[in-house]
C-alpha cells in the first residue's frame, strides 16, 4: 500500500458507478460480487475501496462494454 494512496467510500463508489449505496452494500453482503476489492476497517462498519482498484475495475467494465457495443 502506498503512503498517500486515496480511498473511496461506499457513497463515492456508488456515485462513480451510478449505483445506489444500498446496491453496493447488498453486493458486499454476498461477497462483493461484481465490485472492486474492499477494505473493512477494524472495529468499524466502514468499508473503503482503493482508488487504484476502482480505476482498474472501471477500465475493465468500459472495455467489456465497448466489446459488446
C-alpha positions, 0 to 999 in steps of 0.5 A: 500500500502506498503512503498517500494512496486515496480511498473511496467510500461506499457513497463515492463508489456508488456515485462513480458507478451510478449505483445506489449505496444500498446496491453496493452494500447488498453486493458486499453482503454476498461477497462483493460480487461484481465490485472492486476489492474492499477494505473493512476497517477494524472495529468499524462498519466502514468499508473503503475501496482503493482508488487504484482498484476502482480505476482498474475495475472501471477500465475493465467494465468500459472495455467489456462494454465497448466489446459488446457495443 
